[in-house]
């Protein structure tokens, strides 16, 4: 299966004006997603929120089945979340820790996740970082040597925010299959650009966002919770959607991921998330991944050949995130200059991944993240503009 570039760009009107290379930050939503949200809001304004949601339950809850299709799981294992961070924290809060427990994490953990790990330390939990191998990936060998019965949770970031490196999450899952530790995967940057099968990976929890490679509305995300998990803590926030009354002083929770959902969230956004997930599934994740891989490889070659530009990439398997630095120019200056030419990139600050800020450049980096709707001509346009900045 190949992607019909003309069709997907036709569904992406922003391409007419802007070279959008910040898909790892917030991508363009395709027209079917935008239309579904706007149409729902218009109908909500005439029918009322509760009445319309009742009438359109299949559309509002489509994200469950579509999310299950994308992640290779059951729809009862998929819950809506307002962001990947909210999903990740929900999973972390569900794990019951005791003083003396150990948590292992990658050096690529995003700052929002690190805050949670710091809180665990304050509770007496030992948090340790898994070393990286020579390619910059999390070392599966080191992880194997660190494991013991006291490890309660292993946190892994699939694709770090500061570059295109892809961690060996399936191999991590194989190691953990021999231990009682739970496996929490931050797939914020991978879901939507790489095929992700939770069955193949073997994770217990997965957190994903809608706004990045899934091209869904902001304020949307997914939490995967493997069925059959026992001994979890109740969610810290409960309402009449996540729990049900049994009697005056007792409630029950569903034995599904839906216990992590709450009543008050945008029904229109949930509709949009379902449409975005279906859009990605219909295109095919293998075709999406192949195109992103091809475009990002081309961009790396172009940047390597550009005077005054240094790639900030590691040596392991790469995805669609490409980071670089430019001689004598701060990353923010490059971003702003490119924005003036209607080219959108982002800046990765050292504080985004505080455990490992020096591996690729302590002062930050420019990040260009491609998607399947981008073109080779847009990559050349980016590089030409960077060359002008260097020569100017």
N, C-alpha and C positions, 0 to 999 in steps of 0.2 A: 504493500500500500504506500502510495506517495501522496504528499500534500498538494492540493490545488492552490498554488500560491495566489493566483488571481482572485480566487473565491475568498480566501481568508483575508487578503488585503482589502477586498471589497467589503468585508464584514468589519473592517478596522479603519474607520474614516480618519482617525488621527494620523494615519500614514501619509495622507495627502500633504500635510504640512510639516510634520515632525519626524525626524529620525529618532525613534524611541529605543534607547539602549539602556533602560533602567528597569528591565522586567524582573530582576531580582529584588527590586524595591517595590514597585507597583506597576503592573502591566496595564495595557489598554484592554478594557472589556469589549468583546465583540458585540456587534449590533443586536443579535438575538438576546444576549444577556441584558443589555441596556433596555431594550424594548420590553422585556418581560418585567423588569422592575418598574418602569414608568407606567406600563399598562396596569399593573397590579395597584400601584398607588392611586391612579386615576379611578379605578373601580372602588378602591377602599374609601375614597372621598365621597362616593355616592351611595355605597351600601353600608359603610361602617366596618371597622376593623374586625370585630368578632364575627359578624355575619359572613363576610367574605372569606375569612380564614376557614370557617366551617364548610363553606361551599366549595372551597378550593384546596381541601386537605391533601389531595394527591400531588398537586403542584407545590404546595408549601413544604411537604415532606419528601419531595423527589430527591433531595440531597442524600437521603439515607440509602436508597437503592443505587443511585448513581455513584455515591461514594464507595459503597460496597463493591460495585463493578470495577471501579478504578483501583481500589486497594486490595482486591481479591479476598473478600471476607463476607460475613453476613451483615445484612442491614441492621440487625440488633446490636452489632458491635461498633456502629458509627453514630456519633453524637455531634450535634451542631455546637460550635464554639465561636465567640466573637473575634478570636484571633488565635494564632499559633501559641502565643505566650499564655493566653488564658487556658488553652488546652493543655499545654505542658505543665502549668501550675496545678491544674485540676488533677492530673495524673500524679504529680509529686505529692500532693496533699492526700491522695488516696492510699499511699504507702504508709504503713504503721512502723515507725522507727522506735528504737530503744537506745539508750546510751550504750556505746560500744559497737553499735552497728557500723558497717563500712559502706560508703558509696564511692564508686569509681566513675570518673567522668573524663571526657576527652579534653585536650587543650583547646579545642575549637568551640567550646561552649559559648553561646551568645551571652552578652551581659545580663539580659533579663533572666536567663536561666541561672547565671552565677549568683544572683541575689538570693535565689532559693537555696542554693548550695551553702551560702554563707549562713542563712538562717538555720540550716541543719547542723552546721558546726556549732552554733550557739546553743543547740539542744543536746550537745554531747555526741553527735554523730561524726565519725571520722570521714572526711572527704579527701580522696586521693586522685591525682591525675595520672591517666594512662600515657606512658611515653609514646612518641611517634616513631615510625620506622624511618629508614633512609629516604623514602619517597615522600615523607611528610604525612602519610596516613597513620591512623591509630594502629599501634603495633599489636597484632593479634597474639603474637608470641608473648609479649610483655603482659597482656591481659591474662593470658592463661596462667602465667607465673604468679600473678597478683591474686587470683581467685582463692577464696576459702569459704567456709560456712558462715562467716560473719558478714560477707558481702550481701547487702540487702537489695541494692539497686545499682544498675549500670546505666549511665546516661551517655548516649552517643549522638553526635550531630552528623547527619548524612552528608550534607554539602555545607561547608563553612561559609559564612557570609562574606569573608574577605577574599574569596577566590574560588576557582572552579574545581578544586580537589574533591574527589568522591571517596568517602571512607568505605571500607570493606564490611558493610553491615551484615551481609549474609554470613561471612566467616565469624563475625562477632557472635551472631546468633547460635552458630554451631558450638562455640565454646560454652556459651551460657546454658545450652540445653543439658549440660551435665551438672548444673548447679541449681539451687533453689532461688537464686537471685532473680529479681524482676528486671526487665529490659525496656527502657524508655528511649524512644527514637525521636529526635527532633528532625522532622522531614520538611521543615519550613521552605527550604530552597530546592527540594528534590521533587516533591509531588507536583505533577504538571509538566515537568521537563524530563523526568526519567521514569521508566516503568518501575513501580513500587508494589511488590507483593508482600503483604504482611505474613502470609503463610510461608513464603520462601525465606523471608528474613527471620521470622521467629520471634518478633518483638511482642511484648505484652501491652505496650502503649505506643501510640504514634500521634504526634501533634503536627498539624498542617495549617497553612493559611490559605485564604481564597484569593487575596489581592495580587499575589505574585504570578507564578507560572500558570495557575489555574484560570487567571483572567476573570475572576469573580469580583463582585462588589467589595469595597472595603467594609470592615466590620463583620467578616465571615471567616470561618475556619472549620476544621474537623478534628475531632478526638476519636481515635480508635482505641477500644478497650477489649482485649481478648476475652472471649466468653469462657466461663469456668474459673476465672480468678476468684480466690477465696481470701478471707482475712483482710479485706480492704477496709479503710476507714470510710465512714459516710462522707459524702461531699460537704464541704464547709458551708455551702449555700443550698438550701432546700426550699421548695415551694410546692404548690399543688400540682405542678407538672412532674417534678422529679420524685415526689413522694406521695403517698396516700394515707389517709387516716385509717387506723384500725379501731381504736377507741380513744377515750379522752386523753390518755397520756402515752399513746403508742402509735408509731407510724411504720409503714413498710416501704421498701425501695424495690423497684423493678430489678430483676436479675439480668439487666442489659446495660449497654452504655448510656441509655437514655436517662439514667439516674443523674447524669451530669448536665442535663439540659434544664433550663428554667423557662418559665412562662413568657417573660417579657423580652422579646427580641423582635427585630424587624421581620415580619412575614414576607415583605417584598424582597428583602435581601436573601432570605432563605430560598425563595423562588429563584432569584438570580443565581445563587450558588448551585442549585440543582441544574439549571440550564447550562452553566459554565462547565460543570462536571460532565454532563452529557455531551457537550460540544467536544471536550477533550477526548472522551471515550470514543466518540464517533470518528474523530480524526485518526485515532489509534496512537497509543503511547510509543510504540516502536517507531512509527513514522515521525512523530514529534521529536523523539530523542535523536534519531538519525540526522534530522535537519539541523537541530540545535548543535549537535556535535560537529557537523560539517562547517557551519557558519562560524562557530567559535574557534575551530582550528584555523580557518582562513584568517580570522582577525588576529590571532596570535602571530601568524607568519607576517602579516602586513605590519604589525607593530614592531616586531623584531627587526624588520628591514628599515624602520624609520629612524633617522638620526636623532639622537637626543632623547630617545624613549627607551625605558628599561621595563621589561615584563617583570612582574612580581609573582610569578607562578612557581609552584612546587613541581616535583617531577612525577607524581602519581597520576592516576587516571583523572581526566578533566571533564568538566561539564560546561555549561553555558556562561559562567561567570569568568570574566577576564580582567585582571588587575594590572595596572601599570603606573609608572612614575615618569615625569618629564623633567629634564634638566632645568634647574634654576626657576622652576615654577611650582608654587604650592598646588596641591590637588584641588583645593577650592577654587583657585584661579582658573585652572583648566576647565573645571565643571561649569563655571559661570561664563567663560568665554565660549564654550561649546553651546551653552544654552542660548546665547545671543545669536547663534547661527541655527537655532532650532534643532539642536542635537542634544538629547537628554541622556546624561550619564549620572553617576553618583560618586560620592566620596566615602570611603571606608576609613573611619577613625580608629586609632589604636584602642580606644575604650570599648569598641564593639566586641572585641574578643580579648578581654584583659589578661587571660592566662598566657597568651602567646602573641603580644603585640610587635615583637621585634623580628619575627621570622621573615616578613616580607617588606618591612619598611616602617620604622618607628614613627614617622611623621604622617602616616596615612597614605592612601593610594587612591587613584582614580579607578572606578569599576565600571566596565561596560558589560552589560548582560544581554545576550541576544535571545530572540525567540523565533519561532518558526515563521512568523510573518515578516521578519526582517529580510533584507536582500543583500547580495554582494555589493551592489552599487551604494547602499547605505554604509556599509563597512568602509568602502573606499572614501566616501565623503567624510566620515569621522577621521580617518587617518590623514586625509588632505588638510583638514582644519587643524589637527594637531601639529602637522608639519609647518603650517603657517604661523602657529603660535611659537614654535621653536625658532623659526627663522626670523620672526618679528622682534 
